[in-house]
């Protein structure tokens, strides 16, 4: 898609954002972290997982919104003055580091004081699993002085609290 977008960049200045794993309250539990939040909040005794040795770049949704807002501010004036120039900027909106699944499990255990058993299920394993994936956010930091505001532990606490509130409201 980026290659296709580049064909149009001479007529329309473009800013492309590559989002990594965005987390926060309200996500469906088909995604890993919300699924874990659900299991921990419900005090499930067994949590089925796939590969437990993966690491990913997780970003708090509030940090992601801040990054997008900064990029919009930076480029709003540039859009008006950039005519017929090949301008396409690409940003990795990310935390800039990979966090292991085991670290997330440890944080959730600490936050909830709940220690479930983890079962690796073959149907949850991926054939071509990328073991570690993170985004290089140096351009984002350089161009808009981006800094994350929320530590992973704070985001997980926010998600746990929101999950509990949502379920208390529905009961």
Secondary structure as UniProt FT lines:
FT   HELIX           2..8
FT   TURN            9..11
FT   STRAND          14..19
FT   STRAND          21..23
FT   TURN            25..26
FT   TURN            29..30
FT   HELIX           32..41
FT   TURN            42..43
FT   STRAND          46..49
FT   TURN            52..53
FT   STRAND          55..56
FT   STRAND          58..60
FT   HELIX           61..81
FT   STRAND          88..93
FT   STRAND          99..100
FT   HELIX           101..112
FT   STRAND          117..120
FT   HELIX           122..124
FT   TURN            127..128
FT   STRAND          132..133
FT   HELIX           138..144
FT   HELIX           152..170
//
